Amino acid sequence: MLPAVPLKIVGLHGFTDRVVFANYSHARHALVDLLAANLTCSHFLSLNRGKNFMCRLQCMFSHTSSSERLSLEDTQQWSQSLERLLESKYGLATFRNFLKSEYSDENIEFWLTCEDYKKIKSSFRMSSRAKKIYEQFIKAESPKEINIDYHTREQIKRSVKTPTMHCFNDAQKIVYGLMERDSYPRFLRSDVYRTLLENLAAADATKG
């Protein structure tokens, strides 16, 4: 008898829920049906079937108007450049979920954190936030330490004492380059991206 399969639903804001299917075949067919039927839900679905199984499958974004729904054309454009991918809210969310499935999401999380940091107007809040970013991403052996050179790391260590909105710029450029050369090409070759394209194409064909 095949074991039951837990399907973990991961929301964009981190909440989770679980649905249990009788076996892997049922779970996989359910995912395909959901993707083909409606790719407009606000959750990602992740399915765990061991090391070699696709950890996370994106699907369905909801609470959007018909004009904002994910289309095959939009999804195909993610392959044009990393910049194009990150400009899409659906592209960014899918990319983040893919990186989390590989336990390699520190670069995108740092990049997004820097984007938010640069919007801070209050000097007090900027100082507090800069220290937190340093402790989380920059400091050696930090929880989400990013791969940057010693010189850049030391430069940031000095600059966070009197931070400006630009103090993480060099590190952010390095991290963007790493994603562009490594994570982004892997994403484009991934089952996650291919499955999404295939199911969007199938959905379009059904409509036609």
C-alpha positions as CSV (number, residue, x, y, z in Angstrom):
1,M,0.0,0.0,0.0
2,L,1.4,3.4,-1.0
3,P,1.8,5.9,1.8
4,A,-0.4,9.0,2.1
5,V,1.1,12.1,0.7
6,P,1.0,15.4,2.6
7,L,0.6,18.4,0.3
8,K,1.9,21.5,2.0
9,I,0.4,24.8,0.8
10,V,2.8,27.7,1.4
11,G,1.3,31.1,1.3
12,L,3.1,34.3,0.1
13,H,3.1,35.6,3.6
14,G,4.5,32.4,5.1
15,F,1.4,30.6,6.5
16,T,1.0,26.9,5.7
17,D,-1.8,24.4,5.4
18,R,-1.7,20.7,4.7
19,V,-3.9,18.4,2.5
20,V,-3.3,14.6,2.4
21,F,-3.7,12.5,-0.7
22,A,-3.9,8.7,-0.9
23,N,-0.7,8.4,-2.9
24,Y,1.8,10.3,-5.0
25,S,-0.1,9.6,-8.2
26,H,-3.2,11.3,-6.8
27,A,-1.2,14.2,-5.5
28,R,0.6,14.8,-8.8
29,H,-2.6,14.6,-10.8
30,A,-4.3,17.0,-8.4
31,L,-1.5,19.5,-8.9
32,V,-1.7,19.2,-12.7
33,D,-5.5,19.7,-12.6
34,L,-5.2,22.7,-10.3
35,L,-2.6,24.3,-12.5
36,A,-4.5,23.7,-15.7
37,A,-7.8,24.8,-14.3
38,N,-6.9,28.0,-12.6
39,L,-3.4,29.6,-12.4
40,T,-4.6,32.5,-10.4
41,C,-4.4,31.4,-6.8
42,S,-2.2,33.4,-4.2
43,H,-0.5,30.3,-2.9
44,F,2.4,28.1,-3.9
45,L,2.1,24.4,-3.5
46,S,5.1,22.3,-2.4
47,L,5.1,18.6,-2.5
48,N,7.8,16.5,-0.8
49,R,8.7,13.1,-2.2
50,G,12.3,12.8,-1.0
51,K,15.5,14.2,-2.3
52,N,14.9,13.5,-6.0
53,F,11.3,14.7,-6.1
54,M,10.4,18.3,-7.1
55,C,10.2,20.0,-3.8
56,R,8.0,22.9,-4.7
57,L,5.5,23.4,-7.5
58,Q,4.2,26.8,-8.1
59,C,0.6,27.3,-8.9
60,M,-2.3,29.6,-8.8
61,F,-2.6,33.2,-7.9
62,S,-5.9,34.6,-6.7
63,H,-7.6,37.8,-5.7
64,T,-6.5,39.5,-8.9
65,S,-8.6,40.9,-11.7
66,S,-8.7,39.1,-15.0
67,S,-6.3,41.7,-16.5
68,E,-3.7,40.9,-13.9
69,R,-3.8,37.1,-14.1
70,L,-0.7,35.2,-15.0
71,S,-0.6,34.5,-18.8
72,L,1.6,32.3,-20.9
73,E,3.1,35.4,-22.7
74,D,4.0,37.0,-19.4
75,T,5.6,33.8,-18.1
76,Q,7.6,33.3,-21.3
77,Q,9.0,36.8,-20.9
78,W,10.6,35.8,-17.6
79,S,13.3,34.1,-19.7
80,Q,14.4,37.3,-21.3
81,S,16.3,38.5,-18.3
82,L,16.6,38.3,-14.5
83,E,15.4,41.9,-14.3
84,R,12.2,41.0,-16.3
85,L,11.6,38.1,-13.9
86,L,12.0,40.2,-10.8
87,E,9.7,43.0,-12.2
88,S,6.8,40.5,-12.3
89,K,5.2,39.9,-8.9
90,Y,4.3,36.4,-10.0
91,G,7.8,35.8,-11.4
92,L,9.4,37.0,-8.2
93,A,7.2,34.9,-6.1
94,T,7.9,31.8,-8.2
95,F,11.6,32.4,-8.2
96,R,11.7,32.9,-4.4
97,N,9.8,29.7,-3.9
98,F,12.1,27.8,-6.3
99,L,15.2,29.1,-4.3
100,K,13.6,28.2,-1.0
101,S,13.1,24.6,-2.3
102,E,16.9,24.5,-3.0
103,Y,17.7,26.1,0.4
104,S,19.5,28.8,-1.5
105,D,17.3,31.8,-1.0
106,E,19.7,34.0,1.0
107,N,20.7,36.0,-2.1
108,I,17.2,36.9,-3.3
109,E,16.1,37.7,0.3
110,F,19.1,40.0,0.8
111,W,18.5,41.7,-2.5
112,L,14.8,42.3,-1.6
113,T,15.7,43.5,1.9
114,C,18.1,46.0,0.3
115,E,15.4,47.3,-2.0
116,D,13.1,47.9,1.0
117,Y,16.0,49.4,3.0
118,K,16.6,52.1,0.4
119,K,13.0,53.3,0.8
120,I,13.6,54.2,4.5
121,K,13.4,57.9,5.2
122,S,13.9,58.0,9.0
123,S,17.6,58.1,10.0
124,F,16.9,56.3,13.3
125,R,15.0,53.5,11.5
126,M,17.7,53.3,8.9
127,S,20.4,52.8,11.5
128,S,18.4,50.1,13.3
129,R,17.6,48.3,10.0
130,A,21.2,48.5,8.7
131,K,22.5,46.8,11.8
132,K,19.9,44.0,11.5
133,I,20.8,43.5,7.8
134,Y,24.5,43.3,8.8
135,E,23.8,40.7,11.5
136,Q,21.5,38.6,9.3
137,F,23.3,38.6,5.9
138,I,26.8,40.2,6.1
139,K,28.5,39.2,9.3
140,A,30.6,36.0,9.1
141,E,28.6,33.0,10.1
142,S,25.4,35.0,10.1
143,P,22.1,33.0,9.7
144,K,21.8,33.9,5.9
145,E,25.4,34.9,5.1
146,I,25.8,35.9,1.5
147,N,28.9,35.2,-0.6
148,I,30.8,38.4,-0.9
149,D,34.5,39.3,-0.8
150,Y,36.3,40.2,2.4
151,H,36.9,43.8,1.3
152,T,33.2,44.4,0.7
153,R,32.2,42.8,4.0
154,E,34.6,45.0,5.9
155,Q,33.5,48.1,4.1
156,I,29.9,47.4,5.1
157,K,31.0,46.6,8.7
158,R,32.4,50.2,8.9
159,S,29.6,51.9,7.0
160,V,26.7,50.5,9.2
161,K,28.1,52.5,12.1
162,T,26.8,55.6,10.3
163,P,24.6,54.1,7.6
164,T,23.3,55.7,4.4
165,M,20.8,54.4,1.9
166,H,23.8,53.3,-0.3
167,C,25.8,51.3,2.2
168,F,24.7,47.9,0.9
169,N,24.9,48.8,-2.8
170,D,28.2,47.0,-3.6
171,A,27.0,43.8,-1.9
172,Q,23.7,44.0,-3.6
173,K,25.4,44.3,-7.0
174,I,27.5,41.3,-6.2
175,V,24.5,39.2,-5.2
176,Y,22.5,40.2,-8.2
177,G,25.4,39.1,-10.4
178,L,25.6,35.7,-8.6
179,M,21.8,35.2,-9.2
180,E,22.1,36.2,-12.8
181,R,24.9,33.8,-13.5
182,D,23.8,30.9,-11.3
183,S,20.3,30.8,-9.8
184,Y,18.4,32.4,-12.7
185,P,19.7,29.9,-15.4
186,R,18.9,27.0,-13.0
187,F,15.4,28.4,-12.5
188,L,14.8,28.6,-16.3
189,R,15.9,24.9,-16.6
190,S,13.9,23.8,-13.6
191,D,10.9,21.5,-13.6
192,V,9.1,24.3,-11.8
193,Y,9.3,26.7,-14.6
194,R,8.8,24.1,-17.4
195,T,5.7,22.8,-15.6
196,L,4.2,26.2,-15.3
197,L,4.8,27.0,-19.0
198,E,3.3,23.6,-20.0
199,N,0.2,24.0,-18.0
200,L,-0.4,27.6,-19.1
201,A,0.0,26.5,-22.7
202,A,-2.5,23.6,-22.0
203,A,-4.9,26.0,-20.4
204,D,-4.7,28.4,-23.4
205,A,-5.2,25.5,-25.8
206,T,-8.3,24.4,-23.9
207,K,-9.7,27.9,-24.1
208,G,-9.1,28.0,-27.8
